[in-house]
Amino acid sequence: MTVKDLKQLDKQLRKISNPFGTGFSVLRAFTEEFAKGQNLSTDDVVRQYIAWKQKK
């Protein structure tokens, strides 16, 4: 994924209210859909996103 893709992902994830509570199903569905569009596994998307956020 490119930095542009990661920024787009970040922007969409920030819109989810309570992503690890009541919004978890929305978070999971969005990351699965995003991963499909990138031809990656959901785990890879989450791993790359976390690594990118830690570098910032």
Backbone as ProteinMPNN parsed JSONL, in Angstrom:
{"seq_chain_A": "MTVKDLKQLDKQLRKISNPFGTGFSVLRAFTEEFAKGQNLSTDDVVRQYIAWKQKK", "coords_chain_A": {"N_chain_A": [[0.838, -1.176, 0.0], [0.388, 2.249, -0.622], [1.431, 5.456, 0.728], [-0.555, 7.257, 0.244], [-2.79, 5.554, 0.061], [-2.841, 4.633, 2.695], [-3.37, 7.002, 4.061], [-5.931, 7.542, 3.102], [-7.282, 5.338, 4.144], [-6.935, 5.865, 6.876], [-8.396, 8.229, 7.143], [-11.006, 7.322, 6.674], [-11.285, 5.448, 8.751], [-11.212, 7.063, 10.994], [-13.704, 8.166, 10.991], [-15.377, 6.323, 12.113], [-17.299, 5.761, 14.879], [-16.474, 4.81, 18.156], [-14.688, 2.477, 17.546], [-13.682, 0.075, 18.632], [-15.626, -0.907, 20.15], [-18.968, -0.674, 20.09], [-18.877, -0.031, 17.401], [-17.316, -1.923, 16.19], [-18.04, -3.939, 14.345], [-18.497, -2.45, 12.06], [-15.939, -1.409, 11.635], [-14.512, -3.793, 11.165], [-15.808, -4.768, 8.833], [-15.271, -2.67, 7.054], [-12.423, -2.723, 6.912], [-12.051, -5.251, 5.805], [-13.267, -4.936, 3.294], [-11.668, -2.892, 2.232], [-9.208, -4.207, 2.151], [-9.736, -6.174, 0.241], [-9.968, -4.576, -2.049], [-7.353, -3.78, -2.283], [-6.068, -6.083, -2.823], [-4.996, -7.582, -0.714], [-4.542, -9.322, 2.424], [-6.733, -8.984, 5.249], [-5.325, -8.918, 7.62], [-2.79, -8.064, 6.745], [-3.372, -5.449, 5.924], [-4.147, -4.235, 8.347], [-1.78, -4.582, 9.803], [0.088, -3.064, 8.274], [-1.097, -0.552, 8.478], [-0.971, -0.012, 11.243], [1.827, -0.015, 11.611], [2.491, 2.181, 10.022], [1.145, 4.255, 11.391], [2.555, 4.248, 13.796], [5.034, 5.187, 13.004], [4.576, 7.832, 12.499]], "CA_chain_A": [[0.0, 0.0, 0.0], [1.12, 3.51, -0.664], [1.095, 6.403, 1.782], [-1.862, 7.811, -0.133], [-3.782, 4.557, 0.471], [-2.894, 4.626, 4.153], [-4.05, 8.232, 4.483], [-7.344, 7.347, 2.79], [-7.765, 4.394, 5.145], [-6.966, 6.576, 8.151], [-9.507, 9.181, 7.094], [-12.252, 6.561, 6.81], [-11.343, 4.821, 10.073], [-11.481, 8.104, 11.986], [-15.132, 8.464, 10.958], [-16.102, 5.284, 12.849], [-17.385, 6.069, 16.307], [-16.232, 3.677, 19.044], [-14.301, 1.382, 16.658], [-13.386, -1.175, 19.318], [-16.807, -1.22, 20.958], [-20.166, -0.904, 19.284], [-18.572, 0.158, 15.983], [-16.328, -2.897, 15.737], [-18.498, -4.636, 13.141], [-18.274, -1.513, 10.955], [-14.487, -1.399, 11.447], [-14.117, -5.057, 10.548], [-16.334, -4.818, 7.469], [-14.545, -1.7, 6.23], [-11.059, -3.19, 6.654], [-12.144, -6.383, 4.879], [-13.56, -4.389, 1.965], [-10.477, -2.164, 1.802], [-8.191, -5.219, 1.841], [-10.113, -6.773, -1.04], [-9.634, -3.609, -3.084], [-5.894, -3.686, -2.378], [-5.574, -7.454, -3.054], [-4.224, -7.968, 0.462], [-5.364, -9.884, 3.489], [-7.116, -8.006, 6.264], [-4.2, -8.847, 8.559], [-1.751, -7.229, 6.148], [-3.825, -4.052, 5.952], [-4.068, -3.771, 9.734], [-0.358, -4.54, 10.167], [0.707, -1.918, 7.613], [-1.693, 0.667, 9.028], [-0.397, 0.203, 12.575], [3.233, 0.354, 11.437], [2.503, 3.548, 9.488], [0.735, 5.183, 12.456], [3.622, 4.324, 14.791], [6.132, 5.965, 12.449], [4.208, 9.25, 12.452]], "C_chain_A": [[0.88, 1.235, 0.0], [0.694, 4.387, 0.52], [-0.272, 7.021, 1.503], [-2.983, 6.858, 0.29], [-3.953, 4.547, 1.982], [-3.598, 5.867, 4.693], [-5.553, 8.124, 4.236], [-7.975, 6.411, 3.822], [-7.926, 5.088, 6.498], [-8.158, 7.519, 8.216], [-10.842, 8.458, 7.305], [-12.385, 5.941, 8.204], [-11.659, 5.838, 11.161], [-12.964, 8.479, 12.041], [-15.956, 7.472, 11.787], [-16.104, 5.637, 14.329], [-17.27, 4.766, 17.1], [-15.824, 2.425, 18.257], [-14.002, 0.051, 17.35], [-14.492, -1.557, 20.295], [-17.964, -1.526, 20.042], [-19.915, -0.757, 17.786], [-17.615, -0.869, 15.422], [-16.76, -3.621, 14.465], [-18.311, -3.755, 11.901], [-16.781, -1.469, 10.618], [-14.035, -2.656, 10.712], [-14.564, -5.131, 9.1], [-15.563, -3.866, 6.555], [-13.137, -2.19, 5.91], [-11.058, -4.384, 5.702], [-12.376, -5.902, 3.448], [-12.336, -3.664, 1.397], [-9.383, -3.146, 1.386], [-8.476, -5.889, 0.505], [-9.721, -5.869, -2.198], [-8.137, -3.474, -3.308], [-5.249, -5.038, -2.709], [-4.616, -7.894, -1.948], [-5.149, -8.673, 1.442], [-5.694, -8.777, 4.487], [-5.984, -7.822, 7.27], [-3.089, -7.951, 8.032], [-2.118, -5.75, 6.193], [-3.679, -3.488, 7.361], [-2.614, -3.622, 10.163], [0.326, -3.316, 9.559], [0.183, -0.593, 8.167], [-1.079, 0.988, 10.402], [1.057, 0.626, 12.479], [3.35, 1.785, 10.939], [2.155, 4.554, 10.575], [1.828, 5.316, 13.51], [4.801, 5.155, 14.309], [5.862, 7.454, 12.501], [4.55, 9.951, 13.73]], "O_chain_A": [[1.977, 1.242, 0.559], [-0.277, 4.089, 1.215], [-1.049, 7.274, 2.424], [-4.007, 7.297, 0.814], [-5.072, 4.462, 2.489], [-4.339, 5.787, 5.674], [-6.354, 8.561, 5.062], [-9.074, 6.669, 4.312], [-8.938, 4.913, 7.177], [-8.846, 7.593, 9.235], [-11.704, 8.943, 8.038], [-13.477, 5.913, 8.77], [-12.31, 5.501, 12.15], [-13.424, 9.047, 13.032], [-17.106, 7.753, 12.123], [-15.052, 5.791, 14.948], [-17.888, 3.757, 16.759], [-16.533, 1.419, 18.293], [-14.064, -0.998, 16.71], [-14.311, -2.42, 21.155], [-17.948, -2.513, 19.307], [-20.668, -1.306, 16.982], [-17.141, -0.719, 14.296], [-15.93, -3.888, 13.597], [-18.003, -4.258, 10.82], [-16.408, -1.491, 9.445], [-13.266, -2.583, 9.754], [-13.784, -5.516, 8.229], [-15.241, -4.214, 5.419], [-12.695, -2.088, 4.766], [-10.154, -4.513, 4.877], [-11.757, -6.401, 2.509], [-12.013, -3.81, 0.218], [-8.708, -2.934, 0.379], [-7.558, -6.142, -0.275], [-9.203, -6.338, -3.211], [-7.699, -3.098, -4.395], [-4.03, -5.127, -2.857], [-3.573, -8.493, -2.207], [-6.373, -8.629, 1.31], [-5.006, -7.759, 4.549], [-5.718, -6.707, 7.718], [-2.51, -7.168, 8.785], [-1.27, -4.902, 6.468], [-3.15, -2.392, 7.544], [-2.256, -2.641, 10.815], [1.061, -2.61, 10.249], [0.936, 0.371, 8.306], [-0.716, 2.132, 10.673], [1.483, 1.534, 13.193], [4.223, 2.526, 11.391], [2.799, 5.598, 10.677], [2.01, 6.399, 14.065], [5.498, 5.764, 15.12], [6.794, 8.257, 12.542], [4.307, 11.15, 13.86]]}, "name": "protein", "num_of_chains": 1, "seq": "MTVKDLKQLDKQLRKISNPFGTGFSVLRAFTEEFAKGQNLSTDDVVRQYIAWKQKK"}
